[in-house]
């Protein structure tokens, strides 16, 4: 499942513009986020299944598509906040 969105975040902040669950090299699911950074570059961020679930839980997201449009900083807080539980 893939979701994508356009645009940069408010104030030029890095923002998630696409998110999808993909197969990793070991066959396990991974969460792949496309992040548009302040300079306009879009780069992939690949998270293993455990980190992906941590991000979803930490951000209160029901699925990968719910991460599209969120500031990258919020995703990081979701990752680190869930890891501290």
mmCIF file as gemmi writes it, N, C-alpha and C atoms, coordinates in Angstrom:
data_model
loop_
_atom_site.group_PDB
_atom_site.id
_atom_site.type_symbol
_atom_site.label_atom_id
_atom_site.label_alt_id
_atom_site.label_comp_id
_atom_site.label_asym_id
_atom_site.label_entity_id
_atom_site.label_seq_id
_atom_site.pdbx_PDB_ins_code
_atom_site.Cartn_x
_atom_site.Cartn_y
_atom_site.Cartn_z
_atom_site.occupancy
_atom_site.B_iso_or_equiv
_atom_site.pdbx_formal_charge
_atom_site.auth_seq_id
_atom_site.auth_asym_id
_atom_site.pdbx_PDB_model_num
ATOM 1 N N . UNK Axp A 1 ? 0.846 -1.178 0 1 0 ? 1 A 1
ATOM 2 C CA . UNK Axp A 1 ? 0 0 0 1 0 ? 1 A 1
ATOM 3 C C . UNK Axp A 1 ? 0.879 1.224 0 1 0 ? 1 A 1
ATOM 4 N N . UNK Axp A 2 ? 0.604 2.151 -0.865 1 0 ? 2 A 1
ATOM 5 C CA . UNK Axp A 2 ? 1.409 3.354 -0.99 1 0 ? 2 A 1
ATOM 6 C C . UNK Axp A 2 ? 0.521 4.571 -0.944 1 0 ? 2 A 1
ATOM 7 N N . UNK Axp A 3 ? 0.979 5.562 -0.247 1 0 ? 3 A 1
ATOM 8 C CA . UNK Axp A 3 ? 0.281 6.843 -0.2 1 0 ? 3 A 1
ATOM 9 C C . UNK Axp A 3 ? 1.316 7.907 -0.514 1 0 ? 3 A 1
ATOM 10 N N . UNK Axp A 4 ? 0.942 8.924 -1.24 1 0 ? 4 A 1
ATOM 11 C CA . UNK Axp A 4 ? 1.878 10.007 -1.494 1 0 ? 4 A 1
ATOM 12 C C . UNK Axp A 4 ? 1.163 11.333 -1.422 1 0 ? 4 A 1
ATOM 13 N N . UNK Axp A 5 ? 1.925 12.337 -1.094 1 0 ? 5 A 1
ATOM 14 C CA . UNK Axp A 5 ? 1.405 13.69 -1.005 1 0 ? 5 A 1
ATOM 15 C C . UNK Axp A 5 ? 2.416 14.642 -1.592 1 0 ? 5 A 1
ATOM 16 N N . UNK Axp A 6 ? 2.018 15.866 -1.831 1 0 ? 6 A 1
ATOM 17 C CA . UNK Axp A 6 ? 2.907 16.834 -2.441 1 0 ? 6 A 1
ATOM 18 C C . UNK Axp A 6 ? 3.193 17.955 -1.482 1 0 ? 6 A 1
ATOM 19 N N . UNK Axp A 7 ? 4.217 18.706 -1.818 1 0 ? 7 A 1
ATOM 20 C CA . UNK Axp A 7 ? 4.511 19.917 -1.076 1 0 ? 7 A 1
ATOM 21 C C . UNK Axp A 7 ? 5.515 19.729 0.027 1 0 ? 7 A 1
ATOM 22 N N . UNK Axp A 8 ? 6.004 20.863 0.497 1 0 ? 8 A 1
ATOM 23 C CA . UNK Axp A 8 ? 6.941 20.886 1.61 1 0 ? 8 A 1
ATOM 24 C C . UNK Axp A 8 ? 6.174 21.279 2.852 1 0 ? 8 A 1
ATOM 25 N N . UNK Axp A 9 ? 6.768 21.025 3.981 1 0 ? 9 A 1
ATOM 26 C CA . UNK Axp A 9 ? 6.126 21.373 5.236 1 0 ? 9 A 1
ATOM 27 C C . UNK Axp A 9 ? 6.124 22.868 5.471 1 0 ? 9 A 1
ATOM 28 N N . UNK Axp A 10 ? 5.365 23.287 6.433 1 0 ? 10 A 1
ATOM 29 C CA . UNK Axp A 10 ? 5.293 24.696 6.781 1 0 ? 10 A 1
ATOM 30 C C . UNK Axp A 10 ? 6.661 25.194 7.208 1 0 ? 10 A 1
ATOM 31 N N . UNK Axp A 11 ? 7.026 26.362 6.732 1 0 ? 11 A 1
ATOM 32 C CA . UNK Axp A 11 ? 8.302 26.95 7.116 1 0 ? 11 A 1
ATOM 33 C C . UNK Axp A 11 ? 9.499 26.217 6.544 1 0 ? 11 A 1
ATOM 34 N N . UNK Axp A 12 ? 9.283 25.419 5.492 1 0 ? 12 A 1
ATOM 35 C CA . UNK Axp A 12 ? 10.398 24.715 4.88 1 0 ? 12 A 1
ATOM 36 C C . UNK Axp A 12 ? 10.86 23.505 5.67 1 0 ? 12 A 1
ATOM 37 N N . UNK Axp A 13 ? 10.062 23.059 6.624 1 0 ? 13 A 1
ATOM 38 C CA . UNK Axp A 13 ? 10.42 21.903 7.438 1 0 ? 13 A 1
ATOM 39 C C . UNK Axp A 13 ? 10.331 20.62 6.616 1 0 ? 13 A 1
ATOM 40 N N . UNK Axp A 14 ? 11.224 19.662 6.904 1 0 ? 14 A 1
ATOM 41 C CA . UNK Axp A 14 ? 11.176 18.361 6.237 1 0 ? 14 A 1
ATOM 42 C C . UNK Axp A 14 ? 9.833 17.702 6.517 1 0 ? 14 A 1
ATOM 43 N N . UNK Axp A 15 ? 9.27 17.032 5.49 1 0 ? 15 A 1
ATOM 44 C CA . UNK Axp A 15 ? 7.935 16.445 5.621 1 0 ? 15 A 1
ATOM 45 C C . UNK Axp A 15 ? 7.892 15.111 4.873 1 0 ? 15 A 1
ATOM 46 N N . UNK Axp A 16 ? 7.099 14.181 5.384 1 0 ? 16 A 1
ATOM 47 C CA . UNK Axp A 16 ? 6.89 12.896 4.727 1 0 ? 16 A 1
ATOM 48 C C . UNK Axp A 16 ? 5.949 13.121 3.543 1 0 ? 16 A 1
ATOM 49 N N . UNK Axp A 17 ? 6.388 12.737 2.33 1 0 ? 17 A 1
ATOM 50 C CA . UNK Axp A 17 ? 5.567 12.942 1.135 1 0 ? 17 A 1
ATOM 51 C C . UNK Axp A 17 ? 5.025 11.632 0.574 1 0 ? 17 A 1
ATOM 52 N N . UNK Axp A 18 ? 5.55 10.495 1.045 1 0 ? 18 A 1
ATOM 53 C CA . UNK Axp A 18 ? 5.027 9.188 0.629 1 0 ? 18 A 1
ATOM 54 C C . UNK Axp A 18 ? 5.413 8.162 1.682 1 0 ? 18 A 1
ATOM 55 N N . UNK Axp A 19 ? 4.603 7.121 1.791 1 0 ? 19 A 1
ATOM 56 C CA . UNK Axp A 19 ? 4.872 6.049 2.74 1 0 ? 19 A 1
ATOM 57 C C . UNK Axp A 19 ? 4.31 4.756 2.184 1 0 ? 19 A 1
ATOM 58 N N . UNK Axp A 20 ? 5.076 3.678 2.333 1 0 ? 20 A 1
ATOM 59 C CA . UNK Axp A 20 ? 4.594 2.378 1.88 1 0 ? 20 A 1
ATOM 60 C C . UNK Axp A 20 ? 5.264 1.262 2.671 1 0 ? 20 A 1
ATOM 61 N N . UNK Axp A 21 ? 4.559 0.164 2.755 1 0 ? 21 A 1
ATOM 62 C CA . UNK Axp A 21 ? 5.126 -1.038 3.341 1 0 ? 21 A 1
ATOM 63 C C . UNK Axp A 21 ? 5.753 -1.8 2.187 1 0 ? 21 A 1
ATOM 64 N N . UNK Axp A 22 ? 7.013 -2.19 2.36 1 0 ? 22 A 1
ATOM 65 C CA . UNK Axp A 22 ? 7.73 -2.887 1.297 1 0 ? 22 A 1
ATOM 66 C C . UNK Axp A 22 ? 8.411 -4.121 1.88 1 0 ? 22 A 1
ATOM 67 N N . UNK Axp A 23 ? 8.87 -4.994 0.992 1 0 ? 23 A 1
ATOM 68 C CA . UNK Axp A 23 ? 9.574 -6.203 1.417 1 0 ? 23 A 1
ATOM 69 C C . UNK Axp A 23 ? 11.058 -5.915 1.539 1 0 ? 23 A 1
ATOM 70 N N . UNK Axp A 24 ? 11.626 -6.272 2.668 1 0 ? 24 A 1
ATOM 71 C CA . UNK Axp A 24 ? 13.061 -6.116 2.873 1 0 ? 24 A 1
ATOM 72 C C . UNK Axp A 24 ? 13.822 -7.261 2.23 1 0 ? 24 A 1
ATOM 73 N N . UNK Axp A 25 ? 15.125 -7.149 2.21 1 0 ? 25 A 1
ATOM 74 C CA . UNK Axp A 25 ? 15.953 -8.179 1.579 1 0 ? 25 A 1
ATOM 75 C C . UNK Axp A 25 ? 15.832 -9.529 2.278 1 0 ? 25 A 1
ATOM 76 N N . UNK Axp A 26 ? 15.441 -9.523 3.548 1 0 ? 26 A 1
ATOM 77 C CA . UNK Axp A 26 ? 15.289 -10.764 4.302 1 0 ? 26 A 1
ATOM 78 C C . UNK Axp A 26 ? 13.852 -11.292 4.267 1 0 ? 26 A 1
ATOM 79 N N . UNK Axp A 27 ? 12.989 -10.608 3.523 1 0 ? 27 A 1
ATOM 80 C CA . UNK Axp A 27 ? 11.598 -11.038 3.4 1 0 ? 27 A 1
ATOM 81 C C . UNK Axp A 27 ? 10.672 -10.41 4.423 1 0 ? 27 A 1
ATOM 82 N N . UNK Axp A 28 ? 11.225 -9.772 5.436 1 0 ? 28 A 1
ATOM 83 C CA . UNK Axp A 28 ? 10.403 -9.099 6.431 1 0 ? 28 A 1
ATOM 84 C C . UNK Axp A 28 ? 9.891 -7.772 5.878 1 0 ? 28 A 1
ATOM 85 N N . UNK Axp A 29 ? 8.777 -7.326 6.409 1 0 ? 29 A 1
ATOM 86 C CA . UNK Axp A 29 ? 8.21 -6.044 5.985 1 0 ? 29 A 1
ATOM 87 C C . UNK Axp A 29 ? 9.062 -4.888 6.495 1 0 ? 29 A 1
ATOM 88 N N . UNK Axp A 30 ? 9.128 -3.847 5.705 1 0 ? 30 A 1
ATOM 89 C CA . UNK Axp A 30 ? 9.8 -2.608 6.084 1 0 ? 30 A 1
ATOM 90 C C . UNK Axp A 30 ? 8.853 -1.449 5.791 1 0 ? 30 A 1
ATOM 91 N N . UNK Axp A 31 ? 9.043 -0.368 6.496 1 0 ? 31 A 1
ATOM 92 C CA . UNK Axp A 31 ? 8.286 0.848 6.235 1 0 ? 31 A 1
ATOM 93 C C . UNK Axp A 31 ? 9.219 1.806 5.515 1 0 ? 31 A 1
ATOM 94 N N . UNK Axp A 32 ? 8.856 2.163 4.287 1 0 ? 32 A 1
ATOM 95 C CA . UNK Axp A 32 ? 9.673 3.083 3.493 1 0 ? 32 A 1
ATOM 96 C C . UNK Axp A 32 ? 8.958 4.421 3.418 1 0 ? 32 A 1
ATOM 97 N N . UNK Axp A 33 ? 9.628 5.449 3.923 1 0 ? 33 A 1
ATOM 98 C CA . UNK Axp A 33 ? 9.103 6.808 3.877 1 0 ? 33 A 1
ATOM 99 C C . UNK Axp A 33 ? 9.915 7.623 2.892 1 0 ? 33 A 1
ATOM 100 N N . UNK Axp A 34 ? 9.258 8.45 2.111 1 0 ? 34 A 1
ATOM 101 C CA . UNK Axp A 34 ? 9.948 9.433 1.275 1 0 ? 34 A 1
ATOM 102 C C . UNK Axp A 34 ? 9.811 10.769 1.979 1 0 ? 34 A 1
ATOM 103 N N . UNK Axp A 35 ? 10.953 11.385 2.267 1 0 ? 35 A 1
ATOM 104 C CA . UNK Axp A 35 ? 10.97 12.638 3.022 1 0 ? 35 A 1
ATOM 105 C C . UNK Axp A 35 ? 11.503 13.751 2.134 1 0 ? 35 A 1
ATOM 106 N N . UNK Axp A 36 ? 10.727 14.835 2.03 1 0 ? 36 A 1
ATOM 107 C CA . UNK Axp A 36 ? 11.183 16.022 1.292 1 0 ? 36 A 1
ATOM 108 C C . UNK Axp A 36 ? 11.829 16.956 2.309 1 0 ? 36 A 1
ATOM 109 N N . UNK Axp A 37 ? 13.116 17.175 2.105 1 0 ? 37 A 1
ATOM 110 C CA . UNK Axp A 37 ? 13.871 18.02 3.023 1 0 ? 37 A 1
ATOM 111 C C . UNK Axp A 37 ? 13.785 19.48 2.611 1 0 ? 37 A 1
ATOM 112 N N . UNK Axp A 38 ? 14.259 20.341 3.484 1 0 ? 38 A 1
ATOM 113 C CA . UNK Axp A 38 ? 14.133 21.787 3.3 1 0 ? 38 A 1
ATOM 114 C C . UNK Axp A 38 ? 14.706 22.278 1.972 1 0 ? 38 A 1
ATOM 115 N N . UNK Axp A 39 ? 15.737 21.579 1.455 1 0 ? 39 A 1
ATOM 116 C CA . UNK Axp A 39 ? 16.366 22.001 0.203 1 0 ? 39 A 1
ATOM 117 C C . UNK Axp A 39 ? 15.664 21.436 -1.032 1 0 ? 39 A 1
ATOM 118 N N . UNK Axp A 40 ? 14.528 20.741 -0.831 1 0 ? 40 A 1
ATOM 119 C CA . UNK Axp A 40 ? 13.746 20.207 -1.938 1 0 ? 40 A 1
ATOM 120 C C . UNK Axp A 40 ? 14.084 18.78 -2.31 1 0 ? 40 A 1
ATOM 121 N N . UNK Axp A 41 ? 15.15 18.231 -1.767 1 0 ? 41 A 1
ATOM 122 C CA . UNK Axp A 41 ? 15.547 16.864 -2.075 1 0 ? 41 A 1
ATOM 123 C C . UNK Axp A 41 ? 14.584 15.897 -1.395 1 0 ? 41 A 1
ATOM 124 N N . UNK Axp A 42 ? 14.156 14.885 -2.145 1 0 ? 42 A 1
ATOM 125 C CA . UNK Axp A 42 ? 13.331 13.82 -1.589 1 0 ? 42 A 1
ATOM 126 C C . UNK Axp A 42 ? 14.213 12.588 -1.471 1 0 ? 42 A 1
ATOM 127 N N . UNK Axp A 43 ? 14.27 12.024 -0.277 1 0 ? 43 A 1
ATOM 128 C CA . UNK Axp A 43 ? 15.118 10.865 -0.025 1 0 ? 43 A 1
ATOM 129 C C . UNK Axp A 43 ? 14.324 9.804 0.729 1 0 ? 43 A 1
ATOM 130 N N . UNK Axp A 44 ? 14.644 8.526 0.461 1 0 ? 44 A 1
ATOM 131 C CA . UNK Axp A 44 ? 13.955 7.454 1.176 1 0 ? 44 A 1
ATOM 132 C C . UNK Axp A 44 ? 14.542 7.248 2.565 1 0 ? 44 A 1
ATOM 133 N N . UNK Axp A 45 ? 13.669 6.883 3.49 1 0 ? 45 A 1
ATOM 134 C CA . UNK Axp A 45 ? 14.069 6.467 4.829 1 0 ? 45 A 1
ATOM 135 C C . UNK Axp A 45 ? 13.411 5.11 5.035 1 0 ? 45 A 1
ATOM 136 N N . UNK Axp A 46 ? 14.223 4.077 5.228 1 0 ? 46 A 1
ATOM 137 C CA . UNK Axp A 46 ? 13.711 2.717 5.356 1 0 ? 46 A 1
ATOM 138 C C . UNK Axp A 46 ? 13.845 2.267 6.808 1 0 ? 46 A 1
ATOM 139 N N . UNK Axp A 47 ? 12.726 1.843 7.385 1 0 ? 47 A 1
ATOM 140 C CA . UNK Axp A 47 ? 12.69 1.393 8.772 1 0 ? 47 A 1
ATOM 141 C C . UNK Axp A 47 ? 12.322 -0.079 8.815 1 0 ? 47 A 1
ATOM 142 N N . UNK Axp A 48 ? 12.999 -0.842 9.665 1 0 ? 48 A 1
ATOM 143 C CA . UNK Axp A 48 ? 12.619 -2.247 9.816 1 0 ? 48 A 1
ATOM 144 C C . UNK Axp A 48 ? 11.237 -2.319 10.453 1 0 ? 48 A 1
ATOM 145 N N . UNK Axp A 49 ? 10.679 -3.524 10.487 1 0 ? 49 A 1
ATOM 146 C CA . UNK Axp A 49 ? 9.301 -3.687 10.957 1 0 ? 49 A 1
ATOM 147 C C . UNK Axp A 49 ? 9.11 -3.157 12.375 1 0 ? 49 A 1
ATOM 148 N N . UNK Axp A 50 ? 10.039 -3.46 13.265 1 0 ? 50 A 1
ATOM 149 C CA . UNK Axp A 50 ? 9.896 -3.013 14.653 1 0 ? 50 A 1
ATOM 150 C C . UNK Axp A 50 ? 9.885 -1.492 14.742 1 0 ? 50 A 1
ATOM 151 N N . UNK Axp A 51 ? 10.829 -0.844 14.06 1 0 ? 51 A 1
ATOM 152 C CA . UNK Axp A 51 ? 10.88 0.622 14.074 1 0 ? 51 A 1
ATOM 153 C C . UNK Axp A 51 ? 9.652 1.206 13.397 1 0 ? 51 A 1
ATOM 154 N N . UNK Axp A 52 ? 9.187 0.557 12.321 1 0 ? 52 A 1
ATOM 155 C CA . UNK Axp A 52 ? 7.986 1.021 11.635 1 0 ? 52 A 1
ATOM 156 C C . UNK Axp A 52 ? 6.764 1.004 12.537 1 0 ? 52 A 1
ATOM 157 N N . UNK Axp A 53 ? 6.598 -0.101 13.287 1 0 ? 53 A 1
ATOM 158 C CA . UNK Axp A 53 ? 5.484 -0.172 14.237 1 0 ? 53 A 1
ATOM 159 C C . UNK Axp A 53 ? 5.639 0.87 15.336 1 0 ? 53 A 1
ATOM 160 N N . UNK Axp A 54 ? 6.874 1.111 15.78 1 0 ? 54 A 1
ATOM 161 C CA . UNK Axp A 54 ? 7.113 2.144 16.795 1 0 ? 54 A 1
ATOM 162 C C . UNK Axp A 54 ? 6.696 3.519 16.285 1 0 ? 54 A 1
ATOM 163 N N . UNK Axp A 55 ? 7.038 3.82 15.03 1 0 ? 55 A 1
ATOM 164 C CA . UNK Axp A 55 ? 6.663 5.114 14.445 1 0 ? 55 A 1
ATOM 165 C C . UNK Axp A 55 ? 5.15 5.233 14.364 1 0 ? 55 A 1
ATOM 166 N N . UNK Axp A 56 ? 4.491 4.196 13.858 1 0 ? 56 A 1
ATOM 167 C CA . UNK Axp A 56 ? 3.028 4.239 13.745 1 0 ? 56 A 1
ATOM 168 C C . UNK Axp A 56 ? 2.388 4.456 15.105 1 0 ? 56 A 1
ATOM 169 N N . UNK Axp A 57 ? 2.837 3.697 16.106 1 0 ? 57 A 1
ATOM 170 C CA . UNK Axp A 57 ? 2.265 3.827 17.448 1 0 ? 57 A 1
ATOM 171 C C . UNK Axp A 57 ? 2.579 5.189 18.05 1 0 ? 57 A 1
ATOM 172 N N . UNK Axp A 58 ? 3.819 5.624 17.919 1 0 ? 58 A 1
ATOM 173 C CA . UNK Axp A 58 ? 4.236 6.895 18.502 1 0 ? 58 A 1
ATOM 174 C C . UNK Axp A 58 ? 3.539 8.098 17.88 1 0 ? 58 A 1
ATOM 175 N N . UNK Axp A 59 ? 3.147 7.956 16.607 1 0 ? 59 A 1
ATOM 176 C CA . UNK Axp A 59 ? 2.451 9.048 15.913 1 0 ? 59 A 1
ATOM 177 C C . UNK Axp A 59 ? 0.932 8.892 15.973 1 0 ? 59 A 1
ATOM 178 N N . UNK Axp A 60 ? 0.459 7.798 16.554 1 0 ? 60 A 1
ATOM 179 C CA . UNK Axp A 60 ? -0.975 7.561 16.6 1 0 ? 60 A 1
ATOM 180 C C . UNK Axp A 60 ? -1.561 7.313 15.225 1 0 ? 60 A 1
ATOM 181 N N . UNK Axp A 61 ? -0.764 6.707 14.344 1 0 ? 61 A 1
ATOM 182 C CA . UNK Axp A 61 ? -1.183 6.456 12.964 1 0 ? 61 A 1
ATOM 183 C C . UNK Axp A 61 ? -1.741 5.052 12.822 1 0 ? 61 A 1
ATOM 184 N N . UNK Axp A 62 ? -2.827 4.915 12.088 1 0 ? 62 A 1
ATOM 185 C CA . UNK Axp A 62 ? -3.443 3.609 11.869 1 0 ? 62 A 1
ATOM 186 C C . UNK Axp A 62 ? -2.737 2.83 10.763 1 0 ? 62 A 1
ATOM 187 N N . UNK Axp A 63 ? -2.064 3.534 9.879 1 0 ? 63 A 1
ATOM 188 C CA . UNK Axp A 63 ? -1.375 2.895 8.766 1 0 ? 63 A 1
ATOM 189 C C . UNK Axp A 63 ? -0.357 3.831 8.161 1 0 ? 63 A 1
ATOM 190 N N . UNK Axp A 64 ? 0.402 3.314 7.202 1 0 ? 64 A 1
ATOM 191 C CA . UNK Axp A 64 ? 1.472 4.088 6.575 1 0 ? 64 A 1
ATOM 192 C C . UNK Axp A 64 ? 0.958 5.394 5.977 1 0 ? 64 A 1
ATOM 193 N N . UNK Axp A 65 ? -0.21 5.348 5.352 1 0 ? 65 A 1
ATOM 194 C CA . UNK Axp A 65 ? -0.767 6.542 4.721 1 0 ? 65 A 1
ATOM 195 C C . UNK Axp A 65 ? -1.006 7.691 5.677 1 0 ? 65 A 1
ATOM 196 N N . UNK Axp A 66 ? -1.217 7.361 6.951 1 0 ? 66 A 1
ATOM 197 C CA . UNK Axp A 66 ? -1.455 8.403 7.952 1 0 ? 66 A 1
ATOM 198 C C . UNK Axp A 66 ? -0.203 9.215 8.264 1 0 ? 66 A 1
ATOM 199 N N . UNK Axp A 67 ? 0.955 8.743 7.812 1 0 ? 67 A 1
ATOM 200 C CA . UNK Axp A 67 ? 2.204 9.478 8.052 1 0 ? 67 A 1
ATOM 201 C C . UNK Axp A 67 ? 2.458 10.551 6.993 1 0 ? 67 A 1
ATOM 202 N N . UNK Axp A 68 ? 1.804 10.425 5.835 1 0 ? 68 A 1
ATOM 203 C CA . UNK Axp A 68 ? 2.003 11.39 4.746 1 0 ? 68 A 1
ATOM 204 C C . UNK Axp A 68 ? 1.528 12.768 5.188 1 0 ? 68 A 1
ATOM 205 N N . UNK Axp A 69 ? 2.377 13.75 4.973 1 0 ? 69 A 1
ATOM 206 C CA . UNK Axp A 69 ? 2.068 15.127 5.341 1 0 ? 69 A 1
ATOM 207 C C . UNK Axp A 69 ? 2.586 15.514 6.715 1 0 ? 69 A 1
ATOM 208 N N . UNK Axp A 70 ? 3.031 14.536 7.474 1 0 ? 70 A 1
ATOM 209 C CA . UNK Axp A 70 ? 3.548 14.848 8.815 1 0 ? 70 A 1
ATOM 210 C C . UNK Axp A 70 ? 4.968 15.368 8.726 1 0 ? 70 A 1
ATOM 211 N N . UNK Axp A 71 ? 5.307 16.298 9.6 1 0 ? 71 A 1
ATOM 212 C CA . UNK Axp A 71 ? 6.691 16.766 9.652 1 0 ? 71 A 1
ATOM 213 C C . UNK Axp A 71 ? 7.62 15.627 10.058 1 0 ? 71 A 1
ATOM 214 N N . UNK Axp A 72 ? 8.793 15.578 9.466 1 0 ? 72 A 1
ATOM 215 C CA . UNK Axp A 72 ? 9.793 14.563 9.783 1 0 ? 72 A 1
ATOM 216 C C . UNK Axp A 72 ? 10.134 14.585 11.273 1 0 ? 72 A 1
ATOM 217 N N . UNK Axp A 73 ? 10.172 15.757 11.852 1 0 ? 73 A 1
ATOM 218 C CA . UNK Axp A 73 ? 10.469 15.889 13.286 1 0 ? 73 A 1
ATOM 219 C C . UNK Axp A 73 ? 9.441 15.128 14.127 1 0 ? 73 A 1
ATOM 220 N N . UNK Axp A 74 ? 8.178 15.153 13.722 1 0 ? 74 A 1
ATOM 221 C CA . UNK Axp A 74 ? 7.124 14.436 14.449 1 0 ? 74 A 1
ATOM 222 C C . UNK Axp A 74 ? 7.321 12.923 14.325 1 0 ? 74 A 1
ATOM 223 N N . UNK Axp A 75 ? 7.744 12.472 13.146 1 0 ? 75 A 1
ATOM 224 C CA . UNK Axp A 75 ? 8.005 11.048 12.943 1 0 ? 75 A 1
ATOM 225 C C . UNK Axp A 75 ? 9.152 10.601 13.848 1 0 ? 75 A 1
ATOM 226 N N . UNK Axp A 76 ? 10.203 11.401 13.918 1 0 ? 76 A 1
ATOM 227 C CA . UNK Axp A 76 ? 11.329 11.065 14.799 1 0 ? 76 A 1
ATOM 228 C C . UNK Axp A 76 ? 10.896 11.003 16.252 1 0 ? 76 A 1
ATOM 229 N N . UNK Axp A 77 ? 10.066 11.947 16.665 1 0 ? 77 A 1
ATOM 230 C CA . UNK Axp A 77 ? 9.572 11.918 18.048 1 0 ? 77 A 1
ATOM 231 C C . UNK Axp A 77 ? 8.742 10.659 18.282 1 0 ? 77 A 1
ATOM 232 N N . UNK Axp A 78 ? 7.964 10.259 17.296 1 0 ? 78 A 1
ATOM 233 C CA . UNK Axp A 78 ? 7.191 9.028 17.406 1 0 ? 78 A 1
ATOM 234 C C . UNK Axp A 78 ? 8.087 7.824 17.55 1 0 ? 78 A 1
ATOM 235 N N . UNK Axp A 79 ? 9.178 7.805 16.807 1 0 ? 79 A 1
ATOM 236 C CA . UNK Axp A 79 ? 10.118 6.688 16.87 1 0 ? 79 A 1
ATOM 237 C C . UNK Axp A 79 ? 10.797 6.642 18.237 1 0 ? 79 A 1
ATOM 238 N N . UNK Axp A 80 ? 11.343 7.745 18.665 1 0 ? 80 A 1
ATOM 239 C CA . UNK Axp A 80 ? 12.084 7.757 19.917 1 0 ? 80 A 1
ATOM 240 C C . UNK Axp A 80 ? 11.16 7.68 21.134 1 0 ? 80 A 1
ATOM 241 N N . UNK Axp A 81 ? 9.957 8.223 21.018 1 0 ? 81 A 1
ATOM 242 C CA . UNK Axp A 81 ? 9.008 8.144 22.124 1 0 ? 81 A 1
ATOM 243 C C . UNK Axp A 81 ? 8.532 6.723 22.341 1 0 ? 81 A 1
ATOM 244 N N . UNK Axp A 82 ? 8.265 6.005 21.257 1 0 ? 82 A 1
ATOM 245 C CA . UNK Axp A 82 ? 7.8 4.627 21.367 1 0 ? 82 A 1
ATOM 246 C C . UNK Axp A 82 ? 8.925 3.715 21.844 1 0 ? 82 A 1
ATOM 247 N N . UNK Axp A 83 ? 10.15 4.014 21.447 1 0 ? 83 A 1
ATOM 248 C CA . UNK Axp A 83 ? 11.282 3.18 21.843 1 0 ? 83 A 1
ATOM 249 C C . UNK Axp A 83 ? 11.538 3.266 23.335 1 0 ? 83 A 1
ATOM 250 N N . UNK Axp A 84 ? 11.122 4.366 23.958 1 0 ? 84 A 1
ATOM 251 C CA . UNK Axp A 84 ? 11.352 4.559 25.382 1 0 ? 84 A 1
ATOM 252 C C . UNK Axp A 84 ? 10.291 3.908 26.247 1 0 ? 84 A 1
ATOM 253 N N . UNK Axp A 85 ? 9.273 3.304 25.634 1 0 ? 85 A 1
ATOM 254 C CA . UNK Axp A 85 ? 8.178 2.69 26.403 1 0 ? 85 A 1
ATOM 255 C C . UNK Axp A 85 ? 8.605 1.414 27.042 1 0 ? 85 A 1
